[in-house]
Amino acid sequence: MRLPGGTRCSNPQTRKPTPMAPMTFGFATAAPLIPSIAMIWLAHIGFDRALGYGLKYQAGFGFTHLGRIGKAQV
């Protein structure tokens, strides 16, 4: 399945394991900036989910794994 450009970039960045890797690395190396950025990233993902924005489907931006978003088309 070939995904549109935005979907290819957006979906991997909005999955929880993606920011968990740098957070783990930051804790392991005692670099405080890296886990801080990763926690902000995780919060961003959480806010997106709370507002109803989810992983995008190939059909378009308004189609997510949490349901349709945006104005209903008449």
RODO-2510 file (C-alpha; in nm, 4 decimals, decimal comma):
residues 74
     n   res          X          Y          Z
     1     m     0,0000     0,0000     0,0000
     2     r     0,1472     0,3334    -0,1040
     3     l     0,0662     0,6196     0,1310
     4     p     0,0518     0,9894     0,0381
     5     g     0,3548     1,1995     0,1356
     6     g     0,2018     1,3571     0,4461
     7     t     0,0846     1,0221     0,5781
     8     r     0,4294     0,8681     0,5365
     9     c     0,5811     1,1461     0,7468
    10     s     0,3000     1,2030     0,9955
    11     n     0,2125     0,8505     1,1055
    12     p     0,5577     0,7318     1,2186
    13     q     0,6082     1,0526     1,4155
    14     t     0,2779     1,0207     1,6005
    15     r     0,3215     0,6695     1,7332
    16     k     0,4195     0,6418     2,0973
    17     p     0,7252     0,4136     2,0532
    18     t     0,8965     0,6711     1,8296
    19     p     0,9624     0,9292     2,1070
    20     m     1,0206     0,6527     2,3616
    21     a     1,3494     0,5576     2,1921
    22     p     1,5173     0,8982     2,2377
    23     m     1,3700     0,9246     2,5882
    24     t     1,5280     0,5928     2,6861
    25     f     1,8568     0,6981     2,5285
    26     g     1,8479     1,0295     2,7147
    27     f     1,7856     0,8632     3,0491
    28     a     2,0584     0,6060     2,9820
    29     t     2,3169     0,8723     2,8968
    30     a     2,2006     1,1212     3,1638
    31     a     2,1406     1,3894     2,9001
    32     p     1,8474     1,5897     3,0450
    33     l     1,7514     1,7748     2,7265
    34     i     1,6745     1,4607     2,5243
    35     p     1,4117     1,3134     2,7612
    36     s     1,2588     1,6597     2,8033
    37     i     1,2055     1,6926     2,4291
    38     a     1,0733     1,3359     2,4102
    39     m     0,8213     1,4061     2,6901
    40     i     0,6949     1,7147     2,5059
    41     w     0,6650     1,4979     2,1946
    42     l     0,4624     1,2374     2,3899
    43     a     0,2377     1,5104     2,5312
    44     h     0,1786     1,6375     2,1781
    45     i     0,0724     1,2880     2,0698
    46     g    -0,1605     1,2659     2,3714
    47     f    -0,3206     1,6023     2,2945
    48     d    -0,3727     1,4988     1,9329
    49     r    -0,5514     1,1828     2,0476
    50     a    -0,7602     1,3755     2,3023
    51     l    -0,8750     1,6162     2,0299
    52     g    -0,9654     1,3292     1,7968
    53     y    -0,6701     1,3466     1,5597
    54     g    -0,5180     1,0070     1,4978
    55     l    -0,3049     0,8136     1,2553
    56     k    -0,3994     0,9101     0,9018
    57     y    -0,5447     0,6796     0,6390
    58     q    -0,4587     0,6897     0,2722
    59     a    -0,8004     0,8364     0,1904
    60     g    -0,6960     1,1791     0,3202
    61     f    -0,6215     1,3968     0,6221
    62     g    -0,9779     1,3764     0,7546
    63     f    -0,9719     0,9971     0,7812
    64     t    -0,8011     0,8764     1,1001
    65     h    -0,7934     0,5590     1,3060
    66     l    -1,0136     0,7440     1,5593
    67     g    -1,2793     0,8297     1,2988
    68     r    -1,3552     1,1171     1,0598
    69     i    -1,2457     1,4688     1,1509
    70     g    -1,3451     1,8021     1,0050
    71     k    -1,6703     1,9399     0,8720
    72     a    -1,9246     1,6962     0,7368
    73     q    -1,9510     1,7175     0,3597
    74     v    -2,2999     1,7735     0,2270
***
